[in-house]
Amino acid sequence: MVFNFIYWNFGFLRMGTTGLTAQAYGRQDEANIMHTLGRGLLVALLLAIFILVFQYPLSEASLYLLNISEEQRPLVEEYFYIRIWAAPATLASYAILGWFFGMQNAIFPLILTLVVNVTNIIVSWILVREYGMETAGVAYGTLIAQYVGLLVAIILFLGRYRSFLIHLSQQAILKWQSLKGFLALNADIFIRTFCLTFAFGFFYSQSASEGTLILAANVILLQFLNWMSYGVDGFAFASESLVGKYAGANDKRKTLQAIRLSFFWGMGLAGLYALIYGIGGMAILELFTNKVDVLAAARPFLIWMVIFPILSTPCYIWDGVFIGLTAAKAMRNSMLLSLAVYLLVYFFLQNSYGNHGLWLALLLFMVARGLFQWALFWRKGIELG
């Protein structure tokens, strides 16, 4: 949970790099393409150094916030202080993945995802099963997998994009005006992502306050949303790349066409998810648990799983569009407004509707994001960035 929180908030390294690279790609500006990657890697390195230097206070704060017992503390610390050293590889990989997406290359990110996850599984299995390393084995499995992934990313880059290295210039990367713009863009995306992380953290917290059964039910039901987001995000990522490319080329017709097609296919997939969840919701629940009381607690809230794909998908696609247009300020502002809607709705409904009120508040948070983004785009169009 700690590492997910840390790394998810630094996801701007991927998103910001994708949008800027895609626009430079559309302009056929090879020098700026290379400089964007250089700035992304520079920021990733600085953030990794910050994490490593302050690993002790990060660990102590995490132990406190998660209410770790004294019996669990040695295991948690062992895992934390091993895995923390993966920070440079993890953050650098975010920048490289974003760059590949911006270069209209979705194959390399797929390869890297497979390499990292398969390596993690195999190494963790060997260290735990064969060498009895237990918690440390799992931590080293992730650590090794991240560096293997970074190595493979470098190999893939050199194999296909070696010619871009001719444009590499330390002076250009560190040019303050360009670096300032890169940092400002990513700062806005960071604020947006932090708000999103807070929203889901708040959902977990309020679920826990409803009792153990409701918490267990909500944690499982959130996996339905995760599965949906993984599918819909495919079209959001495509939107980042294509919208950014055509916006960079100043081709309004193709930019708008890419946006329309992203919504068409994204909403089509959302409809399929809603249908599957509506027909097979209970069967999916039973994949997660055989506890009768948990299944009974989750069943009344399955209706939300049918509604969510249809009403929440637009905000995912709009995120992709806004990233492609590098409209980070608009993303930030729409997220802040949506978070306010979410909290206000929940505090008005919590006493009357209980867990249904919590799910409704989360749904309206997603709907508000989509509506605010649509309103901003309707006002300014592709000039939004």
Sequence and secondary structure as in RCSB ss.txt:
>XXXX:A:sequence
MVFNFIYWNFGFLRMGTTGLTAQAYGRQDEANIMHTLGRGLLVALLLAIFILVFQYPLSEASLYLLNISEEQRPL
VEEYFYIRIWAAPATLASYAILGWFFGMQNAIFPLILTLVVNVTNIIVSWILVREYGMETAGVAYGTLIAQYVGL
LVAIILFLGRYRSFLIHLSQQAILKWQSLKGFLALNADIFIRTFCLTFAFGFFYSQSASEGTLILAANVILLQFL
NWMSYGVDGFAFASESLVGKYAGANDKRKTLQAIRLSFFWGMGLAGLYALIYGIGGMAILELFTNKVDVLAAARP
FLIWMVIFPILSTPCYIWDGVFIGLTAAKAMRNSMLLSLAVYLLVYFFLQNSYGNHGLWLALLLFMVARGLFQWA
LFWRKGIELG
>XXXX:A:secstr
 HHHHHHHHTTHHHHHHHHHHHHHHHTT HHHHHHHHHHHHHHHHHHHHHHHHTHHHHHHHHHHHTT  TTTHHH
HHHHHHHHGGGHHHHHHHHHHHHHHHHTT  HHHHHHHHHHHHHHHHHHHIIIIIT  HHHHHHHHHHHHHHHHH
HHHHHHHHHHHGGGGGG  HHHHT HHHHHHHHHHHHHHHHHHHHHHHHHHHHHHHHHHT HHHHHHHHHHHHHH
HHHHHHHHHHHHHHHHHHHHHHHTT HHHHHHHHHHHHHHHHHHHHHHHHHHHHHHHHHHHHH   HHHHHHHGG
GHHHHHHHHHHHHHHHHHHHHHHHTT HHHHHHHHHHHHHHHHHHHHHHHHHHHHHHHHHHHHHHHHHHHHHHHH
HHHHHGGGG 
